Amino acid sequence: MAGLSAAKLVDVTLVRTWSPAAPEDQGAHRITFGMALDAHGVPDAEAWLADPAPWPARREAEAGALLHGDVAHDEEGWSLRFWPEGTPAAEAPLARILGGPGWLRPGEVVTIREPDGAEAAWRVVAVG
């Protein structure tokens, strides 16, 4: 997935975990994104700021729906943006990644807060 980025990106894959609100969704949704890591294996905000190319993201649903997007960073932390084809990226709302220290390891669970405020748990299944 890493493209023409100046930073060396690793692919991070998240899978939606089970939720009582949507039990059929377990594993049906997948997010993959590129991210540079620092020497300690944590997301590298300096690399993101210095990189002229957007860090790519992709969101897949069970029915084959695919949204392309990118990784964003600000003073509140890391986010993902996804937009339907034909929609300008700048208009895409942020989905905030809520993860504590060490969240970027396989097996860890992070929460993603969607633009509408809904939150869902996602399990990190691959980093590399």
MARFI-46382 format. One record per residue (C-alpha): residue number from 0; residue in one letter; x, y, z. Coordinates in steps of 0.2 Angstrom, whole numbers, always signed. Layout:
<rec><num>NUM</num><residu>A</residu><x>X</x><y>Y</y><z>Z</z></rec>
...
//
This chain:
<rec><num>0</num><residu>M</residu><x>+0</x><y>+0</y><z>+0</z></rec>
<rec><num>1</num><residu>A</residu><x>+15</x><y>+12</y><z>+3</z></rec>
<rec><num>2</num><residu>G</residu><x>+16</x><y>+23</y><z>-12</z></rec>
<rec><num>3</num><residu>L</residu><x>+26</x><y>+38</y><z>-17</z></rec>
<rec><num>4</num><residu>S</residu><x>+28</x><y>+44</y><z>+1</z></rec>
<rec><num>5</num><residu>A</residu><x>+45</x><y>+51</y><z>+6</z></rec>
<rec><num>6</num><residu>A</residu><x>+43</x><y>+42</y><z>+23</z></rec>
<rec><num>7</num><residu>K</residu><x>+45</x><y>+23</y><z>+24</z></rec>
<rec><num>8</num><residu>L</residu><x>+28</x><y>+17</y><z>+28</z></rec>
<rec><num>9</num><residu>V</residu><x>+22</x><y>+0</y><z>+36</z></rec>
<rec><num>10</num><residu>D</residu><x>+5</x><y>-6</y><z>+32</z></rec>
<rec><num>11</num><residu>V</residu><x>-7</x><y>-7</y><z>+47</z></rec>
<rec><num>12</num><residu>T</residu><x>-22</x><y>-18</y><z>+46</z></rec>
<rec><num>13</num><residu>L</residu><x>-37</x><y>-17</y><z>+58</z></rec>
<rec><num>14</num><residu>V</residu><x>-52</x><y>-28</y><z>+59</z></rec>
<rec><num>15</num><residu>R</residu><x>-69</x><y>-23</y><z>+67</z></rec>
<rec><num>16</num><residu>T</residu><x>-72</x><y>-33</y><z>+83</z></rec>
<rec><num>17</num><residu>W</residu><x>-88</x><y>-40</y><z>+89</z></rec>
<rec><num>18</num><residu>S</residu><x>-101</x><y>-28</y><z>+95</z></rec>
<rec><num>19</num><residu>P</residu><x>-118</x><y>-31</y><z>+103</z></rec>
<rec><num>20</num><residu>A</residu><x>-125</x><y>-17</y><z>+93</z></rec>
<rec><num>21</num><residu>A</residu><x>-119</x><y>-26</y><z>+77</z></rec>
<rec><num>22</num><residu>P</residu><x>-115</x><y>-44</y><z>+80</z></rec>
<rec><num>23</num><residu>E</residu><x>-115</x><y>-48</y><z>+62</z></rec>
<rec><num>24</num><residu>D</residu><x>-101</x><y>-36</y><z>+58</z></rec>
<rec><num>25</num><residu>Q</residu><x>-87</x><y>-45</y><z>+67</z></rec>
<rec><num>26</num><residu>G</residu><x>-72</x><y>-46</y><z>+55</z></rec>
<rec><num>27</num><residu>A</residu><x>-83</x><y>-40</y><z>+40</z></rec>
<rec><num>28</num><residu>H</residu><x>-75</x><y>-23</y><z>+40</z></rec>
<rec><num>29</num><residu>R</residu><x>-56</x><y>-20</y><z>+37</z></rec>
<rec><num>30</num><residu>I</residu><x>-46</x><y>-4</y><z>+38</z></rec>
<rec><num>31</num><residu>T</residu><x>-28</x><y>-4</y><z>+30</z></rec>
<rec><num>32</num><residu>F</residu><x>-17</x><y>+11</y><z>+31</z></rec>
<rec><num>33</num><residu>G</residu><x>+1</x><y>+16</y><z>+29</z></rec>
<rec><num>34</num><residu>M</residu><x>+11</x><y>+24</y><z>+44</z></rec>
<rec><num>35</num><residu>A</residu><x>+29</x><y>+28</y><z>+47</z></rec>
<rec><num>36</num><residu>L</residu><x>+35</x><y>+22</y><z>+64</z></rec>
<rec><num>37</num><residu>D</residu><x>+49</x><y>+30</y><z>+75</z></rec>
<rec><num>38</num><residu>A</residu><x>+64</x><y>+20</y><z>+82</z></rec>
<rec><num>39</num><residu>H</residu><x>+52</x><y>+14</y><z>+97</z></rec>
<rec><num>40</num><residu>G</residu><x>+39</x><y>+7</y><z>+85</z></rec>
<rec><num>41</num><residu>V</residu><x>+26</x><y>+21</y><z>+88</z></rec>
<rec><num>42</num><residu>P</residu><x>+18</x><y>+32</y><z>+75</z></rec>
<rec><num>43</num><residu>D</residu><x>+30</x><y>+46</y><z>+69</z></rec>
<rec><num>44</num><residu>A</residu><x>+21</x><y>+63</y><z>+69</z></rec>
<rec><num>45</num><residu>E</residu><x>+37</x><y>+71</y><z>+63</z></rec>
<rec><num>46</num><residu>A</residu><x>+38</x><y>+60</y><z>+48</z></rec>
<rec><num>47</num><residu>W</residu><x>+20</x><y>+63</y><z>+44</z></rec>
<rec><num>48</num><residu>L</residu><x>+23</x><y>+82</y><z>+45</z></rec>
<rec><num>49</num><residu>A</residu><x>+38</x><y>+81</y><z>+34</z></rec>
<rec><num>50</num><residu>D</residu><x>+31</x><y>+70</y><z>+21</z></rec>
<rec><num>51</num><residu>P</residu><x>+24</x><y>+79</y><z>+5</z></rec>
<rec><num>52</num><residu>A</residu><x>+13</x><y>+64</y><z>+0</z></rec>
<rec><num>53</num><residu>P</residu><x>-3</x><y>+58</y><z>+9</z></rec>
<rec><num>54</num><residu>W</residu><x>-2</x><y>+42</y><z>+19</z></rec>
<rec><num>55</num><residu>P</residu><x>-14</x><y>+31</y><z>+11</z></rec>
<rec><num>56</num><residu>A</residu><x>-29</x><y>+22</y><z>+19</z></rec>
<rec><num>57</num><residu>R</residu><x>-42</x><y>+10</y><z>+13</z></rec>
<rec><num>58</num><residu>R</residu><x>-59</x><y>+4</y><z>+21</z></rec>
<rec><num>59</num><residu>E</residu><x>-67</x><y>-12</y><z>+16</z></rec>
<rec><num>60</num><residu>A</residu><x>-84</x><y>-18</y><z>+20</z></rec>
<rec><num>61</num><residu>E</residu><x>-90</x><y>-36</y><z>+18</z></rec>
<rec><num>62</num><residu>A</residu><x>-101</x><y>-32</y><z>+3</z></rec>
<rec><num>63</num><residu>G</residu><x>-86</x><y>-26</y><z>-6</z></rec>
<rec><num>64</num><residu>A</residu><x>-89</x><y>-8</y><z>-3</z></rec>
<rec><num>65</num><residu>L</residu><x>-72</x><y>+1</y><z>-4</z></rec>
<rec><num>66</num><residu>L</residu><x>-67</x><y>+19</y><z>+2</z></rec>
<rec><num>67</num><residu>H</residu><x>-50</x><y>+27</y><z>-1</z></rec>
<rec><num>68</num><residu>G</residu><x>-43</x><y>+39</y><z>+11</z></rec>
<rec><num>69</num><residu>D</residu><x>-28</x><y>+45</y><z>+21</z></rec>
<rec><num>70</num><residu>V</residu><x>-20</x><y>+47</y><z>+38</z></rec>
<rec><num>71</num><residu>A</residu><x>-21</x><y>+63</y><z>+47</z></rec>
<rec><num>72</num><residu>H</residu><x>-12</x><y>+70</y><z>+62</z></rec>
<rec><num>73</num><residu>D</residu><x>-16</x><y>+85</y><z>+73</z></rec>
<rec><num>74</num><residu>E</residu><x>-13</x><y>+91</y><z>+91</z></rec>
<rec><num>75</num><residu>E</residu><x>-27</x><y>+78</y><z>+97</z></rec>
<rec><num>76</num><residu>G</residu><x>-18</x><y>+63</y><z>+89</z></rec>
<rec><num>77</num><residu>W</residu><x>-21</x><y>+52</y><z>+74</z></rec>
<rec><num>78</num><residu>S</residu><x>-36</x><y>+51</y><z>+62</z></rec>
<rec><num>79</num><residu>L</residu><x>-42</x><y>+43</y><z>+46</z></rec>
<rec><num>80</num><residu>R</residu><x>-52</x><y>+51</y><z>+33</z></rec>
<rec><num>81</num><residu>F</residu><x>-62</x><y>+42</y><z>+20</z></rec>
<rec><num>82</num><residu>W</residu><x>-72</x><y>+49</y><z>+5</z></rec>
<rec><num>83</num><residu>P</residu><x>-83</x><y>+42</y><z>-8</z></rec>
<rec><num>84</num><residu>E</residu><x>-76</x><y>+43</y><z>-26</z></rec>
<rec><num>85</num><residu>G</residu><x>-79</x><y>+61</y><z>-33</z></rec>
<rec><num>86</num><residu>T</residu><x>-79</x><y>+69</y><z>-16</z></rec>
<rec><num>87</num><residu>P</residu><x>-64</x><y>+81</y><z>-12</z></rec>
<rec><num>88</num><residu>A</residu><x>-52</x><y>+74</y><z>+1</z></rec>
<rec><num>89</num><residu>A</residu><x>-52</x><y>+91</y><z>+10</z></rec>
<rec><num>90</num><residu>E</residu><x>-71</x><y>+89</y><z>+14</z></rec>
<rec><num>91</num><residu>A</residu><x>-69</x><y>+71</y><z>+21</z></rec>
<rec><num>92</num><residu>P</residu><x>-73</x><y>+71</y><z>+40</z></rec>
<rec><num>93</num><residu>L</residu><x>-60</x><y>+64</y><z>+52</z></rec>
<rec><num>94</num><residu>A</residu><x>-63</x><y>+47</y><z>+61</z></rec>
<rec><num>95</num><residu>R</residu><x>-52</x><y>+48</y><z>+77</z></rec>
<rec><num>96</num><residu>I</residu><x>-41</x><y>+34</y><z>+82</z></rec>
<rec><num>97</num><residu>L</residu><x>-42</x><y>+32</y><z>+101</z></rec>
<rec><num>98</num><residu>G</residu><x>-27</x><y>+21</y><z>+106</z></rec>
<rec><num>99</num><residu>G</residu><x>-16</x><y>+22</y><z>+122</z></rec>
<rec><num>100</num><residu>P</residu><x>+3</x><y>+19</y><z>+123</z></rec>
<rec><num>101</num><residu>G</residu><x>+8</x><y>+4</y><z>+113</z></rec>
<rec><num>102</num><residu>W</residu><x>-8</x><y>+3</y><z>+103</z></rec>
<rec><num>103</num><residu>L</residu><x>+1</x><y>-1</y><z>+87</z></rec>
<rec><num>104</num><residu>R</residu><x>+4</x><y>-20</y><z>+90</z></rec>
<rec><num>105</num><residu>P</residu><x>-5</x><y>-35</y><z>+83</z></rec>
<rec><num>106</num><residu>G</residu><x>-18</x><y>-41</y><z>+96</z></rec>
<rec><num>107</num><residu>E</residu><x>-21</x><y>-23</y><z>+103</z></rec>
<rec><num>108</num><residu>V</residu><x>-38</x><y>-16</y><z>+102</z></rec>
<rec><num>109</num><residu>V</residu><x>-41</x><y>+3</y><z>+98</z></rec>
<rec><num>110</num><residu>T</residu><x>-57</x><y>+13</y><z>+97</z></rec>
<rec><num>111</num><residu>I</residu><x>-62</x><y>+23</y><z>+81</z></rec>
<rec><num>112</num><residu>R</residu><x>-74</x><y>+37</y><z>+84</z></rec>
<rec><num>113</num><residu>E</residu><x>-83</x><y>+41</y><z>+68</z></rec>
<rec><num>114</num><residu>P</residu><x>-87</x><y>+58</y><z>+63</z></rec>
<rec><num>115</num><residu>D</residu><x>-105</x><y>+56</y><z>+69</z></rec>
<rec><num>116</num><residu>G</residu><x>-98</x><y>+52</y><z>+87</z></rec>
<rec><num>117</num><residu>A</residu><x>-101</x><y>+33</y><z>+86</z></rec>
<rec><num>118</num><residu>E</residu><x>-87</x><y>+22</y><z>+92</z></rec>
<rec><num>119</num><residu>A</residu><x>-82</x><y>+5</y><z>+88</z></rec>
<rec><num>120</num><residu>A</residu><x>-68</x><y>-7</y><z>+93</z></rec>
<rec><num>121</num><residu>W</residu><x>-55</x><y>-12</y><z>+80</z></rec>
<rec><num>122</num><residu>R</residu><x>-41</x><y>-26</y><z>+83</z></rec>
<rec><num>123</num><residu>V</residu><x>-24</x><y>-23</y><z>+76</z></rec>
<rec><num>124</num><residu>V</residu><x>-21</x><y>-39</y><z>+66</z></rec>
<rec><num>125</num><residu>A</residu><x>-5</x><y>-34</y><z>+56</z></rec>
<rec><num>126</num><residu>V</residu><x>+9</x><y>-21</y><z>+56</z></rec>
<rec><num>127</num><residu>G</residu><x>+22</x><y>-23</y><z>+44</z></rec>
//
